[in-house]
Amino acid sequence: MNISQAIIKRIEGLCQERNMTINALCNISGVTQSTVNDIMNGKTYNTGIATIKKLCDGIGISILDFFDCDLFSNLEQEIK
């Protein structure tokens, strides 16, 4: 799994845990729907940390909580 796929799965999981739609996440985090759609559809490979921080603020967690997940433990090597 690469970092982009892990971020998508993490956002999906956090939204499911909170019974929150992606649209609701956009509204409370202040991140545009098009930006989140691009992330979730894999069009944005390098999601900026500022965007992830805004999403975390909307969900009500810290950046540390976001990345403190097994999804990020065994990522593919990015440099080949």
PASEBA-1860 file (N, C-alpha, C; in nm, 3 decimals):
! residues 80
1> MNISQAII> 0.085/-0.117/0.000/0.000/0.000/0.000/0.090/0.124/0.000 ~ 0.050/0.224/-0.078/0.127/0.348/-0.078/0.061/0.450/0.014 ~ 0.127/0.564/0.033/0.080/0.665/0.128/-0.057/0.719/0.088 ~ -0.080/0.739/-0.039/-0.208/0.791/-0.087/-0.322/0.695/-0.053 ~ -0.301/0.568/-0.076/-0.403/0.467/-0.045/-0.428/0.460/0.105 ~ -0.323/0.473/0.185/-0.337/0.469/0.330/-0.418/0.590/0.380 ~ -0.392/0.706/0.323/-0.466/0.826/0.363/-0.614/0.811/0.329 ~ -0.644/0.759/0.211/-0.783/0.737/0.170/-0.852/0.642/0.268
9> KRIEGLCQ> -0.789/0.530/0.297/-0.848/0.432/0.389/-0.866/0.490/0.529 ~ -0.772/0.570/0.573/-0.780/0.630/0.706/-0.897/0.728/0.713 ~ -0.911/0.813/0.613/-1.023/0.908/0.611/-1.156/0.833/0.607 ~ -1.164/0.732/0.522/-1.288/0.652/0.514/-1.321/0.590/0.649 ~ -1.221/0.532/0.713/-1.242/0.466/0.842/-1.285/0.563/0.950 ~ -1.221/0.679/0.955/-1.256/0.778/1.056/-1.398/0.831/1.036 ~ -1.435/0.851/0.911/-1.572/0.897/0.882/-1.674/0.790/0.921 ~ -1.644/0.665/0.890/-1.735/0.556/0.927/-1.751/0.546/1.078
17> ERNMTINA> -1.640/0.557/1.151/-1.645/0.549/1.297/-1.736/0.656/1.356 ~ -1.743/0.771/1.289/-1.819/0.884/1.340/-1.953/0.903/1.269 ~ -1.989/0.805/1.184/-2.113/0.815/1.106/-2.120/0.949/1.032 ~ -2.010/0.985/0.969/-1.996/1.113/0.901/-1.973/1.088/0.752 ~ -2.042/1.163/0.670/-2.018/1.153/0.527/-1.897/1.237/0.489 ~ -1.843/1.208/0.372/-1.732/1.288/0.321/-1.777/1.432/0.303 ~ -1.900/1.452/0.257/-1.953/1.588/0.239/-1.958/1.661/0.373 ~ -2.002/1.593/0.478/-2.007/1.655/0.611/-1.866/1.691/0.658
25> LCNISGVT> -1.770/1.604/0.631/-1.631/1.632/0.667/-1.582/1.758/0.596 ~ -1.615/1.773/0.470/-1.576/1.892/0.395/-1.633/2.016/0.461 ~ -1.760/2.010/0.495/-1.828/2.126/0.553/-1.768/2.168/0.687 ~ -1.739/2.072/0.775/-1.690/2.110/0.906/-1.540/2.140/0.908 ~ -1.467/2.090/0.809/-1.322/2.111/0.806/-1.281/2.233/0.724 ~ -1.371/2.278/0.637/-1.338/2.392/0.552/-1.254/2.355/0.430 ~ -1.241/2.227/0.404/-1.170/2.181/0.284/-1.274/2.163/0.174 ~ -1.244/2.214/0.056/-1.343/2.209/-0.051/-1.376/2.066/-0.090
33> QSTVNDIM> -1.499/2.049/-0.135/-1.546/1.918/-0.181/-1.457/1.865/-0.294 ~ -1.416/1.953/-0.385/-1.333/1.908/-0.497/-1.197/1.858/-0.450 ~ -1.141/1.923/-0.350/-1.012/1.878/-0.296/-1.025/1.741/-0.232 ~ -1.128/1.723/-0.151/-1.148/1.594/-0.084/-1.182/1.486/-0.186 ~ -1.263/1.520/-0.286/-1.294/1.423/-0.392/-1.168/1.380/-0.464 ~ -1.079/1.474/-0.494/-0.954/1.440/-0.560/-0.868/1.348/-0.474 ~ -0.867/1.372/-0.343/-0.793/1.284/-0.252/-0.855/1.145/-0.253 ~ -0.986/1.139/-0.235/-1.056/1.012/-0.221/-1.058/0.931/-0.351
41> NGKTYNTG> -1.049/0.999/-0.464/-1.047/0.930/-0.594/-0.906/0.899/-0.642 ~ -0.806/0.932/-0.560/-0.667/0.903/-0.596/-0.608/0.998/-0.697 ~ -0.675/1.109/-0.726/-0.622/1.206/-0.822/-0.512/1.291/-0.760 ~ -0.519/1.308/-0.628/-0.416/1.382/-0.555/-0.329/1.280/-0.484 ~ -0.206/1.265/-0.532/-0.117/1.166/-0.472/-0.048/1.222/-0.348 ~ -0.009/1.348/-0.353/0.063/1.411/-0.241/-0.029/1.506/-0.167 ~ -0.109/1.452/-0.078/-0.198/1.535/0.002/-0.114/1.617/0.098 ~ -0.134/1.746/0.098/-0.057/1.835/0.184/-0.090/1.816/0.331
49> IATIKKLC> 0.009/1.836/0.414/-0.009/1.818/0.558/-0.107/1.921/0.612 ~ -0.113/2.040/0.554/-0.208/2.142/0.598/-0.352/2.095/0.571 ~ -0.372/2.028/0.459/-0.505/1.975/0.427/-0.542/1.863/0.524 ~ -0.448/1.776/0.551/-0.474/1.667/0.647/-0.504/1.726/0.784 ~ -0.432/1.831/0.824/-0.456/1.896/0.954/-0.598/1.953/0.960 ~ -0.644/2.016/0.853/-0.781/2.070/0.850/-0.883/1.958/0.863 ~ -0.859/1.847/0.792/-0.950/1.732/0.802/-0.951/1.677/0.944 ~ -0.834/1.669/1.005/-0.824/1.622/1.143/-0.900/1.715/1.237
57> DGIGISIL> -0.887/1.845/1.216/-0.961/1.941/1.299/-1.111/1.918/1.286 ~ -1.156/1.892/1.164/-1.298/1.866/1.141/-1.345/1.738/1.208 ~ -1.260/1.638/1.207/-1.294/1.509/1.270/-1.281/1.519/1.422 ~ -1.194/1.607/1.466/-1.173/1.624/1.610/-1.059/1.541/1.665 ~ -0.957/1.519/1.581/-0.839/1.443/1.624/-0.713/1.523/1.590 ~ -0.601/1.481/1.646/-0.473/1.544/1.615/-0.409/1.475/1.495 ~ -0.310/1.541/1.440/-0.230/1.480/1.332/-0.168/1.349/1.381 ~ -0.119/1.351/1.503/-0.059/1.231/1.561/-0.159/1.117/1.564
65> DFFDCDLF> -0.283/1.146/1.603/-0.387/1.042/1.604/-0.416/0.992/1.463 ~ -0.412/1.081/1.366/-0.440/1.041/1.227/-0.338/0.938/1.180 ~ -0.210/0.966/1.204/-0.106/0.877/1.154/-0.074/0.761/1.249 ~ -0.130/0.762/1.368/-0.109/0.653/1.464/-0.205/0.539/1.430 ~ -0.174/0.471/1.323/-0.263/0.368/1.268/-0.177/0.266/1.194 ~ -0.215/0.141/1.200/-0.139/0.035/1.134/-0.127/0.055/0.983 ~ -0.219/0.130/0.924/-0.212/0.155/0.779/-0.079/0.218/0.739 ~ -0.020/0.295/0.829/0.102/0.368/0.798/0.229/0.295/0.842
73> SNLEQEIK> 0.213/0.174/0.892/0.329/0.100/0.944/0.414/0.035/0.836 ~ 0.351/-0.015/0.731/0.426/-0.091/0.631/0.401/-0.039/0.490 ~ 0.426/0.089/0.471/0.403/0.149/0.340/0.510/0.107/0.242 ~ 0.473/0.109/0.115/0.569/0.079/0.008/0.680/0.185/0.007 ~ 0.795/0.144/-0.036/0.908/0.235/-0.055/0.870/0.336/-0.163 ~ 0.884/0.465/-0.137/0.850/0.567/-0.235/0.965/0.595/-0.333 ~ 1.085/0.574/-0.288/1.202/0.595/-0.374/1.240/0.462/-0.437 ~ 1.241/0.462/-0.568/1.271/0.336/-0.637/1.388/0.350/-0.731
END
